């Protein structure tokens, strides 16, 4: 990350960043930072143009391990242990320059708030929920990204969703223990519950052991079109692949996640569990709560200061309107060329069995889709390999 005094933006906007220090308080600072992640992916069993054809896909992919981004963040010392802060973070594709996160200018994060040494931090804006902040940090996502994630990212393992119009509290760290809470305003007149989101979590770290748990709930609003919930809500939706597209008419998302990590010497290992439930109402195409239970484990070994290798396993089951099972195995390696630049290679295999629902609500055979890579297979298995480079600044 680099301190700036002047930044020229591509749109021609000139942003002056002063290091002005008020006489009654301390200094101010603004930092420009970012990640550029570019890879080439090979997918065996990718859904073809006819919707069921299994094809081989070779494609460029931006943000395989870390979403490509640039951002600005700053603080101002207000005195007496109180600080003002802000953060604006843009997500983009390095291969074509387009915006990500629904084509938002600062879709990854945009917040402003206050922080106190004794009582914690409050931020307002578009931001991550406590499960992402606390539980995700203990999973393999923190090392090798969403390819290792839950099939279709159905439980937000790889933070496919963020929460807009939200208020979040993060406590100070009390001897390794920390809590968070978030509330997203639905903004529907006469119906305060429509479109709202709330979440809370707690984490504890002591030496080699780290633990975290949390709860997330989002209401999707009242509007549906052709069996798809509009999600005019504070939360983004999660219905992006064949794993859970059949439940896109859900009126709510409820997630419980727990995670544990243990690090000793060159070895880091972890376990995680999630229970995800998609609720229904009279407008939904399914009429029994869809329940996904997921368990995952990983093992990483630091072979030398530059090279890390890891293996992960992920099991997911669906009950309710249908019954399906997904087994996924992943391998990963990362080689650091410097503190800011690294090369990576990832592999994944997934096997699906049983039945699920399609986008029309009909019962169909379960299809594979590895992690959060987002490619439907058109069949019950899929192989994926990615090589890439990542640079942080």
C-alpha positions, -999 to +999 in steps of 0.1 A: +000+000+000+012+035-008+005+069+007-007+095-018-008+133-019-024+134-053-043+109-074-055+114-110-085+092-117-092+078-152-125+096-155-106+129-153-116+136-117-087+151-097-087+141-061-064+160-038-054+141-007-040+164+019-021+154+050-038+182+069-035+180+107-060+200+128-045+220+156-070+204+180-063+168+170-038+146+152-030+139+116-051+126+086-040+101+060-053+085+028-039+052+013-043+039-022-042+001-024-052-028-046-048-063-060-046-074-097-052-111-101-052-127-136-054-164-145-061-189-173-086-216-165-093-250-181-127-265-173-137-301-183-175-302-184-187-267-190-223-262-201-225-256-238-249-233-257-277-259-258-278-259-220-269-296-215-239-301-238-207-309-219-178-289-234-142-281-227-137-245-217-104-225-218-109-190-205-093-159-190-104-153-154-099-122-133-098-126-095-095-164-090-076-162-056-083-125-048-109-103-065-091-077-086-097-043-069-084-009-061-094+012-032-089+043-010-091+043+027-083+070+053-084+080+089-085+113+107-075+116+144-102+136+162-084+135+195-093+117+228-089+083+212-116+090+186-110+087+148-131+092+117-126+067+089-137+058+054-130+031+028-140+030-009-132-003-028-138-009-065-140-044-081-130-049-117-120-075-143-084-071-153-091-087-187-117-063-200-118-035-175-155-039-166-169-033-132-179-062-110-205-065-081-234-055-103-214-028-122-212-007-090-184+019-089-175+009-053-193-025-052-168-043-030-171-018-001-180+018+006-182+030+043-177+059+066-176+058+104-161+064+137-137+044+158-129+047+195-101+030+214-123+019+242-157+011+226-149-001+191-159+009+155-192+018+139-194+021+101-223+029+077-226+020+040-221-011+018-199-037+037-192-073+046-212-091+073-197-106+104-196-142+090-173-130+062-152-109+086-147-136+112-155-172+099-143-168+063-109-158+076-105-193+091-112-212+059-091-221+029-107-191+011-082-169+030-053-188+013-065-200-021-098-183-028-133-194-038-123-224-060-120-242-026-154-229-016-189-244-011-204-254-044-221-224-060-210-203-030-245-211-017-235-202+019-215-170+010-182-189+017-165-166-008-186-135+000-207-134-032-230-111-013-225-078+005-249-057+025-259-022+014-277+004+035-261-011+066-248-002+100-220-024+115-204-025+150-171-041+156-159-044+192-123-039+204-102-070+208-105-082+244-076-106+250-084-124+217-122-122+219-141-099+195-178-095+185-195-079+155-231-070+146-247-057+114-282-044+105-292-036+069-322-013+064-349-026+040-363+008+032-398-004+024-425+020+037-450+003+060-430-030+060-399-027+080-391-064+077-391-065+039-356-063+025-339-061+059-307-079+068-291-087+101-261-106+113-239-111+143-208-131+151-180-137+176-144-148+172-116-159+196-079-163+188-052-175+213-018-186+201-021-213+174-059-217+179-087-195+163-124-200+165-154-181+151-192-185+147-220-163+134-255-160+121-269-142+090-304-135+079-316-115+048-352-109+035-355-107-002-385-084-004-419-090-018-415-088-055-410-118-079-408-120-117-411-153-135-402-172-104-372-150-095-371-128-064-362-093-072-341-090-041-349-053-037-332-056-004-302-045+016-285-079+009-273-091-025-285-126-036-266-159-038-285-177-066-257-177-093-253-213-105-272-246-110-264-255-074-291-233-060-308-214-090-339-235-084-344-216-052-340-180-066-377-174-057-368-178-020-381-150+003-351-153+027-316-165+032-305-178+067-270-189+073-252-203+104-215-208+101-187-220+125-150-224+118-118-234+136-082-231+126-050-244+141-015-234+131+017-249+143+051-245+126+047-249+088+013-266+092-021-249+092-053-269+093-090-260+096-126-272+098-158-254+090-195-261+090-225-242+076-263-246+076-280-226+049-318-223+046-338-207+018-373-198+031-404-196+010-437-177+007-467-178-015-447-164-045-420-190-043-417-219-068-409-243-039-430-249-008-407-266+016-377-249+032-345-258+013-317-268+037-280-271+027-256-285+052-219-281+043-187-294+060-152-286+048-116-292+059-082-281+047-045-288+053-018-264+043+020-269+044+046-241+041+074-260+023+097-230+024+094-193+029+082-189-007+061-220-014+028-231+002+007-261-008-028-270+003-055-296+000-092-292+008-123-313+009-159-301+008-192-321+013-226-305+008-261-320+011-295-307+001-327-317+018-363-303+016-378-299-019-352-323-033-322-344-021-287-339-036-251-345-025-219-328-037-184-341-030-155-317-039-117-321-036-092-292-043-054-288-045-035-256-045+000-242-046+013-206-043+048-194-049+059-159-038+082-141-062+083-112-037+063-098-008+038-084-033+038-107-063+030-145-064+022-173-089-005-198-082-019-231-095-053-245-084-072-278-092-107-289-083-129-319-089-166-322-079-191-350-082-229-344-078-256-370-071-293-370-065-319-344-076-324-306-072-347-280-087-341-260-119-349-224-125-385-233-133-390-252-101-389-287-117-370-316-102-339-324-122-307-343-118-281-325-097-252-309-117-217-300-106-203-265-103-169-262-085-167-237-056-174-201-065-159-203-100-194-200-114-193-224-144-222-248-147-212-283-159-243-296-176-236-330-160-228-345-126-191-340-126-166-312-133-128-307-134-111-273-131-075-262-133-063-225-130-028-210-132-023-173-126-004-143-112-013-119-084+002-085-076-007-065-045+000-027-042 
